[in-house]
Amino acid sequence: MTPIRARIGVLGLALAAGLAAPASATAAPVTADAAPAPTVEERRLDGDAPREILRRSGLASAAPAFARGLGRADSYREARRLVAREGSALWRRAVDRVQGRGPARGDLSRDDDRPLYWARLGMTRELRTWEPGFGLSERQRAGLLDELERTSRGQRDIRLPQHGTGSGGGGKGVKRVLLTGFDPFTLDRDIRISNPSGAVALALDGTVIDTPDGPARVETAVFPVRWQDFAEGAVERALRPYLPKADLFTTVSQGRVGKFDVERTNGAWRGGFPDNGNVSRTETVPVADPASQPQWTTTTLPYEAITAADTGRFPVLDNTAVTEIPAGGTEPVVRPDGPTPGSTAREGGGGNYLSNEIAYRATLLRDRLGLHGTLPGGHVHTPVLQFGPDNADPATGAVTDPEFVRNRLDIVAQTRAILAVTVSASGRDRS
C-alpha cells in the first residue's frame, strides 16, 4: 500500500481525536438532520463485480436484513444496540466463513476477504441514508456509523488471553499477538481487487500458532484505506488498549509483486496517493502532540530471524531504504540504508501511503507508551495478490480464478509462518 509501488503498477495492514461521540439517547433532537448521500466507496456497490462477490459468498443478504432492522428501530438507543450487534455479527460471520465454520453459502472461495468489505459498505450505505421516524442528528448518525465501522472490523472483538494462560510446551503461557490488515484499494483501477492483508486477518483471528517458544494466540482487526479515519485517530483508538497487553504486534498490508518486506523504518509523511474515497493528503502525518513527533520510527520485530527463515515460496526481505530531505537540504534523497540524523521524512521503507502510516502510528504509540524496548512490533508487506495471466484484464476478467485463490492461500500461509518465527525469535531475544 505504497504510492511509489502503485505508480509502477502494483495493485496493492487514542492519541488523536476520535470521531464525534453520539449525543445522549435521552436528548434526541426533535427534528432530524437530512440524511447524507452515499460515499464514493458505497457507490461502487452498484458495479457488477461487487454484486457477484456478495451473491457468490452468501453475504448479499446482510445489508437488506440490516435495513429491515433499522426500519424497526424506534429510538436512537435501540438503533445503536442494533448497529453494535449486527456489526459484530458481520465480523464473526466473515471470520467463520474464512476459517471454515458453518456453511459457505456460495461457491466463492472461503478464503476471500472481499465479501466482508462489500457487505460492510452495503450496511454503511443503508445507515448513512436511513431516515428514521424519530429525530436523528448528524452527530448521532456519525456515532452509529463509527460503531458499525469498529464492530464490523473486529476492533471491538479483540480478546487477548491473560498472562500465564494456556498449556504450551514446558509450561509456557500463550503469547499474545495483535495483527492488523486492510481493506481492498485502488478499486477504480480494478474493482475485483482483494487485499491479502485482510485475508490474513480473517484467517488468523482467534487462532493459535504453535511455535518453539510455545503457543501464540492471534487477534486481528482490519482498517479502512481512508486518510481521514487515520487523522481522526482510528489506529490509536483501536490499538491503545491492547498494546500494553500484547507480546508482539504487526501491521500488515499489500506491497510489492512477488516479495514480502519487513519494513525497518517508518516515516512521518503522507504522499498524497488517493484513498478509497478518491481523497488525497500530502502533509506530515497528523498526530497528537506534534511538537514531540519524530520524523522516523523503527521496527522492533526480529527482522534478521524473519528474513533468514524458510517460511514459504516468496522471498522475505529486510527493507532498509527510505526517502528523506537531508538536514539543511531541500530535495528528497533516497537512502538505501535508512535515514540520516536530522532528516525530514518523505518515504518510509513502506512508502508514504497508509501502510507506512499505520506502521508509523502503531510504532509511535508503542514508543509513547514506553514499550520500545519490551514490545516487538512493526510492519510486514505481503506480495501483491495477482490474478492468473489469462484473467488479468479488469474489464473482461472474472472475479476469481484458481491462481488467484492459490496466491492468496500461499500468502496467508506464509504470513502465519512468519508470525511463528517472529514469536519464537522475540521470545529468545527477551529471555
N, C-alpha and C positions, 0 to 999 in steps of 0.2 A: 504493500500500500504506500508506495513512494512515487512522487511525481516524476522523478527522473526515470524511474522504471516504466511508468505509464507512458512517458514521452517516447520511449524506444519500443513501445508495442506491447508491454506487459498488461495483461488484462486483470492483472491483480485478481492485531489481535489486536470531611469536605473542607478543602482549603479555599475553593472558590465558591461564589454564591450559588445556592441551589435554585431550582425552579420555584416560582412563587407558590407558597403554601395556600391551600384552599381556604376559603372563608368558612367559618363555623356553620355546621349544618343547621343550627338553630337560628341563624341570622341570614337566611337566604333572601336575596333581593325580591322585591315584589314583581319586577318586570325582568325579562331575560334579555341578555345581550344577543345580538344577531349571531347565528352560527357562522363560522368562517368556512371558506371554500376548501376543498381538498388540496393537499400539498402536491408539489411536483412528484414526490415519491408515490403518493397514493394514486395519482392519475395514471401512473404506469400500470396499475392493476387492470386497465382495460385492454392491455395487449394480449395477443393470442397465447404467448408463452406462459405468462403468469397464470392465466386461466387453466391451461393444460396442466401445469405443475400442481396447482391446487386440486384439480379434478383427479389426477392420477395418484395423488398422495392421500386422498380421503379428507383433506382439510378444507375443501371448498365450502363445507357447511359451517365452519367456525364463525365467520362474520355474520351470516344471516341469523344464526342462533343467538349470537351476541346482540344483534339489533332487536330481536324479539324480546330478549331480556331487558334491554334498555326501555323498550316500549311499555313494559310493565312496572318500571320503577316510578314511584310517585313522590320521591324526595331525593335531595342530594345525598343524604346519608345512605339511603338504600342503593342509589346508583354507585356510590363509592365501594360499598360491600360487593356489589355485582362485579365491578371492574377488577377489584383485587382478586376475587375468586376466579373469574374467567381468564384473567391474565396468567395467573399461576397455573391454571388447568392447561392453557395452551402450551406453556413451557414444559410441563410434565408430559403432555401428550407427544410433543416433538421429541423429547428425550427418550420416552418409551418406544416410539416408533424406530428411532435410530438404533437403540440398543436391543431391539428385537422382542420387546414385551408387548403382548397383545397383537391383534390382527393388524396387518399393514394397511388394509382398507384402500388398496390401489396397487398398480403394477410398477410404480416408480420405485427405484432402488431405495431401500430403507436408510441407507447412509446419507441421504440427501439433506442438506441444510436449508435448501430454498423454500420448502413448504412453510417452515416457521416464519421466514421473512415475509412472504407474501400473505400468509394468514394474518400476521400481526398488522400489516398495513391495511388489510380489509377491515380489521376491528378498529384501528385508529381512525379510518375514514368514516366508519359508522358513528363513532363517538364524536368526531370533530364536527360533523354535520347534523348531529342529533338536535332536535328542537323539542324538549320535554314540555309537558303541560305546566309544570312549576317553573319558577324563575331560576335561571342558571346564568351566573355572571361569567365574564371572561376569565376571571381568576379561578373560579371553581372548575370551569371546563379544563383549564391548564392543569389544575391539580389532578383531575381524573385522567387526563392524557399521560401525565407523568407517572401516575400509579400503574396504568396499563403498560407503559414502556418498561418500568422497572420490574414488574412481576413477570411479564412475558419474556424477559431477557434473562431470567434466572438470578437477578440481582437480589431478590428477597428470598431466595431458596438456597443460599449458601449455608451448609451445615458442617462446619469443621469439627472433628471429634476433639474431645478433651485430651490433654497430655496424658500419656501413660495408658490409654485405652488400647484395646486390640490384643492380639496374641501372635505378634510377629516372632520370627526366629530369635532364639536367645533371650526371649522375654522382652524384646524391644517393643515399644509402643508404636502406634500408627503415626507415620509422618503426615503432615497436613500440607497439601499442595493446592494453591489457588492459581487458576488458569483463566485467561480471557481470550475471546475470539471476536470476530467482526461480522457484520452483515456483508452480503454481496455489494459490489460497487462497480463503477463505470458501466452502468446499465444502459445508458443511451448508446454505447458502443456495441454492446451485445446483451440484450435483455435476458438471455438464458444463463448468465453467469452465476456460478456458485462460488462461495468463499471457503476454501479448505479449513481456515481457522475456525469458522462457525461450525463446520462438520466435526472438527476435533472437539470443540466444546460440548457439543451434543453427545458425541460418542463416549467421552470420558467423564461426564458429570456423575458424581456419586460412585465412581468405580474405584477399585483398589488395585494398585500395581505392586507386584512382588519385586523387591529389589534385594541385593546382597546386604543392604543396611536395614532390612525389614520392610513391612508393607507400607504403602503410601496411599492415603485417601485423597482423591482429586475432586475438587469442587470448582465449578465453572460458571461463567456468565458471558454474555455477548453484548457488544456495544455498537451503537449506530455509527455510520460513516457521515457525520454531520459536524461541522465546525462549531455551531452554536451550542450544541449539547455539551461539548468539551469545555467551552468557555464558561458555561453555567455550572461547572463543577461535577459533571456526571461521573467522571472517573474517581475523583477523590471521595465523593459521597458514597459510592459503591464499595470502594476498597478500604477506606479508612478504618471501619470497624473490624476488619479481618486481618490486615497485615500484621498487627502485633500478635495474633494467634497462630499465624502460619509458620511453617518451617521452610517454605520455599514458594516463590511465585514466578510466573512467567506470563507476559503478554505475548500473544501470537497473532500474526497476520500473514497475508499472502505477499510474497516478494518477487523473486526472480525466477526465470524459467530454469527448471532442472536442478535447482540448488536450494538447500537450507542455509540460512545465515544466522549465526549468533552475533547480535549487534553489540559491539563493545561500547560505543559511545552514543548518547542521545543529545540532540541539540534543541535549544530554546527558540526555534524559528518555524513559522508557518510559511510554506512556499507558494500558497495560492491555488493549488490544483483544485478544480471544482469537486464539491462533495455530492452526496446523493440528492441534495436539493438544488444542484447546479449553482451553489454559492461558493465564492472564492474568498479566502482570507490570506493576506500577506502581511505578517506582523510578528512581533515577539509573542511567543506563547503566553496568553494571559493567565496569570495565577495570582493567588492571594500573596500579599507582602512582596510586591515586585522589587522592592529595594534590596531584598536579600536573595533574589532569584539568581541562580548561577546560569551561565551560558551553556554548560555541559553537565550531564550526569553520566555515570558509568554503570555497567553491569556488575553484579556480584555473583553471577552464575559461574560455575566451574567450566569455562569455555575450553580450556585445554583438554579436559577429560571428555567433554562432549564431542569435540572435533576429532579426537583420536579413536573414539569407539566406532565399531561397526554396527550401525543402527538401522540400515536399510539400503535401498538401491540408489538413493540420491546422495551426492556428496554434501557434507556439512562443513561450512567454512567459518572461520573466525574473522569477522569483517571489522577491520580497524579503521577504514577510511572515513574521513569527514570532509566537509567543505566549510571553510572559515574565512572571515576577514581578519587578517593578522593584526595584532596590536599596532596601531599607528598607520594601518593601511586603509584602503578604500575599496579594493576589488576582491571578490571571492577567489580563494585559492584551494585547490584540492590537496589534502594532506593524507597520504596513504597510511601513515602510522598514528593518526589521531591528532587532536588539536594541540596548538602551541599555547604557551602561557599568555593570558590577556586577550585572547582572540574572541571574536564575535561569531556566533553560530549562524550558518546558513544551511547546512545539512548535517544531520547525524549520520551514523552508519546506515540507518534505515531511511535516509532521505529527509524530507521536510513535509510529509503528509501526515495523516492521522495515526499511522502505525508508529512513526517516530514520536508523535505527540503523546500517545498513550504510554509508550516506554518512558518518555521524559517525565510525564506526570506521576506514573507509578513509582519510578525510582526516586524522584524528588520527594514524594510523600514518604517513602521508606527512609530517606535521609533526614527529613524534618521530624520524623518520629523517633530519631536516634537509633535506627536499626541498620545502618550501613554495614557495620562490622559483624552483625549477627544474622542477618536475613538475606540469603541468596535470592537474587531477583534480577530480571532483565527481560530482554525481548528476543524472540525467535521468529524469523521469517521462514515460511514454508515455500516450496516451489509453487509456481503458478499452476492452477488446475486447468489442464488443457483438454479440449475435445479431441476425438480421433481425427486424423488428417482428412478423411472424407466427409467430416461434419463440421468443418471449421468456419464456414460461411454463416454469419448470424442471420442473414436474410433468408436463407433456404434451409438451414440446418435444423436437426431435431433437437429437442430439449435435453436429450441424454443419448449416450451410446456406450458400448462395452468398455472402450478405452478410457472414457471419461470417468466411469464408475471405478475401474481398476486404479486409475491415477489417484482418485480421492481416497480409496481404501488404503493404498500404499502410503500416502501422505499421513493419514490418520495413524496407521500402524507405526510408522517411523517416528512420528511425534511422541507417541506413547513410549517407544524405546528410548528416545532422547530424554524423556522425563525420568525413566528408570535410572539411566546413567547419571542424570543430574542429582537425583535424590541420593544415590549411593555416594557419589563424589562429594557432595555437600556434607554428608554425614561424616566422611573421613576427614574433611577439612576442619570440622568443628570438634572432632574427637581428640 
